[in-house]
């Protein structure tokens, strides 16, 4: 069990560095409330993990080969974010003026970031017993909470340094585009 947990933690860390960066950007964005980010992250992470477990059961079918297409989600959101970005002289008009809309954005980003996770977790999950899988899932939920906490702390640090407004407008979309391209590229070459 110890080796399974070490591999599980290692896989979690390497697959959630992008999540940490994106959550940090959300936490630094004044348009999002902390509870909206937390709820969106929890729902997006849970749906992504459920997707990984679901695809584990379908791994021998042809669907597994196409999970890399989930990279289109963060890519699309990132391109849309860059397209609608505003200059410093333009007043900020948030397209998601409701709390539910902002939560939906965080959920969508979380699901989009899960594409690479599914592609990495499925082969690992297949090798686990039911008990090991349950323990790994529990550890991953703890890890998701720690990622959120780290993002919040990093955002506080970033706010103390008064990040320029262009960073807020470019960081999340750019990271999402890079993540989407990475998921699509690695999945395409794995075919």
N, C-alpha and C positions, 0 to 999 in steps of 0.2 A: 504494500500500500504506500510505503514511503516513496518509492521510485515513481509510482503513478502520480502522487501529489507533486513531486518535484517537476515532472514533465508538465503536468497540468498548470502549475503556477508559471513556469517558463513560457508556455504557449499563451497563457492569459496576458502576461506582461507584454510580449512582443506584438500581440494582436490588439492591444488597447492603448498603445502610445498615441495613435491617431485620435482615439476617443478622448484621451486626456487633453490633447491640444485643442480639440473642438469644444469640449466642455469648458475649458479655461476661457476660450473666446466668448462663449455664451455667458459665462459668469462675469466677464468684464464688460459685457454689453448692458448698458443701463436700461434698454428696452425690455429686458427679460428679468423677471423676478426669480429669486432663488428657488422658491417652491415650484415654479413652472419648469425650471431646468431640472430639478430633482425628479419631479413626476414624469416629465418627458423622458429623462434618462432611464428611469426605472421601467417604464413601459417599453421603450425602444430596446433596452437591454434584454428584458424578459422575452419579448417577441423574437429577438435575434437568437437567444439561447433555445427557445422552444423550436425555432426553425432549424437550428443545428441538430437538436435531438430528433426532430421529424425527419430531416434529411439523412440522419444516421440510419433510420429504419428503411429508407429508400435508396441507400447508397449503392446497392447492386443494380439498381435500375438506371436507365439512361439520364434521369433528371440530375444526378450528381454532377455529370460532366458540364452542365449548363449553369451551375450556381454562380459562376463568375459574372454572369449578366446582371447580378445584383449591384455590380459596380456602376451601372447606369444611374442608380438612384443618387448617390452622392455627387457623381459627375453632373447630372442634370440640375441638382439643387445648387451646386457651386457655380455653374455657368449662369443660371438664373440670378444668383446673388450678385455676380459681377455685372451682369447686364443691367440690373436695376440699381446698382450702387450710385450714390449721390456725391456731388462735389461738396467741399466744405461750405460753399456759399449757399447751397440749396438747403432749405429747411428739411429736417428729418421727418419723413412721413412713413411710418411703419405700416407695411402692407398687412400685418397681422396685429390689428389693434385690440383684439380680444385675448383674454388669457388662454382660452381654449385654442385659439389659432396659434399662439406662441408655443403652447405645449405640443400642438400638432407638428410644428416645425422641428422641435427637439426630438420628438418621436420619429419623424421621418428621417432625420439625420442619423439617429441611432440605428434604425433599420438598415439604412444605406451602408453604414459602417460595418454592419454585421455580415456583409457579403464575403469579405476575406476571412472573417472568423468562421463562418460556416465551412468554407473550403478547407480550412486548417483543422477545425474541431472534428469534422465528420470522420476522417480516417483515424483519429485518436479515440473518439468515442466508440467506434466499432470494436476496438480491442478490449474494452472494459466490461467487467461484469456489472450486473444491475446495481450492486452495492457500491462498487467503485464509481459508477456513473452518478449515483445519488450524492456521494461525498464530493465529487468534482463539481457538480452543479451547486451544492451548498457553498463550496469554496469560491466559486465564480460569483455568486451573489455577494459574498463578503468583499471580494475583489472589486466588484462594481461600486460598492459603497465607498471603498477606499479611493478609487479613481475619482469619484465625485468630490470627495473631501480634498484630495490633492488639487483638483482643478479649482476649487473654491479658494484654497490657500494661494495658489499661483496667481489667480485673478486679483486677489487682494494685494499681492506683491506688485503686480503689473499696474494696478490703479495708483499705488504710491508713487510710481515713476511717471505718471501722467502720459500714457501712451498717446501718440498722435491719432487724430480721428481717422486718417486714411488706413491705419492699421486695423481698426475696428471694421472698416468697410471692406477690406481686402483679405484679412486673415482667414475667416471661416470659409468663404467661397474658394479661395486658393487651396486650402488644405483639402476641402471636399473634392475639388477637381483632381488633385494629385492622388488622393486615395482612390477615387473612382477609376482613374487611368491605371493605377497599380493593380487593382483587383481585376479589371478587364484584361490587362496585358498578361499578368501571371496566369490567369485562367485560360486565356486563349492559347498560350504557349504550352500549357499542360495538356491540352487536347491531343 
